[in-house]
Amino acid sequence: MEAIEEENTQKKKWFQFILEIIKKYRLFTYVPILVLTVSSFSLRKKNEGLVQRVARLETLNETLVSNMILYNRNFETFPVPIFQKLKRGNEFIVQYFNPAYVNLLGHNFEYNRFLYMGKTDYDYYPKRIADLYHNYDVSVAFTGVAMKIKVVIKDSLDNNLNVEVLKWRQIRERDTLIYGMIILDKPM
């Protein structure tokens, strides 16, 4: 019993000694400041690295978009709206719009086709409409049979337009591309 009490007394002396050193040298103040300084320096370095990486990715993205326009240069002067989607997994990612498409439906993405490229229909349309477009894309991608779809779209003045969308598949290397051409009927 005495050994336990003596051990407890020793521990109390050590704790008291350590507490006096902490008080004397104000370690309660300086240690947290040191920890915060080191962690903020580390975070700043990581942040700088991420900023550089984001800048590189943005440059790469701009280059890829420019290359996609160059790749589809045959459609740049085509008078009918054309779009291209790339199948990645179970998603269809928009890769290209020609200027005629931007003139017809550019109000959906502020007439800047670069804002919409790299996104899916779910990013811009309500889920019900995006599901419909996605199902058509899946059908064309797997069957390879061209499909003509009648849909109603809204123009920039919020008028309903009856259109036919002709979709077809093209396989390049290992990529499945879905092209679409919008054929205008008469307004409703």
Stockholm file with secondary structure:
# STOCKHOLM 1.0

chainA/1-188         MEAIEEENTQKKKWFQFILEIIKKYRLFTYVPILVLTVSSFSLRKKNEGLVQRVARLETLNETLVSNMILYNRNFETFPVPIFQKLKRGNEFIVQYFNPAYVNLLGHNFEYNRFLYMGKTDYDYYPKRIADLYHNYDVSVAFTGVAMKIKVVIKDSLDNNLNVEVLKWRQIRERDTLIYGMIILDKPM
#=GR chainA/1-188 SS CHHHHHHHHHHHHHHHHHHHHHHHTTHHHHHHHHHHHHHHHHHHHHHHHHHHHHHHHHHHHHHHHHHHHHHTGGGTTCSSCEEEEEEETTEEEEEEECHHHHHHHGGGGTTCHHHHTTCCGGGTSCHHHHHHHHHHHHHHHHHCCCEEEEEEEECTTSCEEEEEEEEEEEEETTEEEEEEEEEEEEEC
#=GC SS_cons         CHHHHHHHHHHHHHHHHHHHHHHHTTHHHHHHHHHHHHHHHHHHHHHHHHHHHHHHHHHHHHHHHHHHHHHTGGGTTCSSCEEEEEEETTEEEEEEECHHHHHHHGGGGTTCHHHHTTCCGGGTSCHHHHHHHHHHHHHHHHHCCCEEEEEEEECTTSCEEEEEEEEEEEEETTEEEEEEEEEEEEEC
//
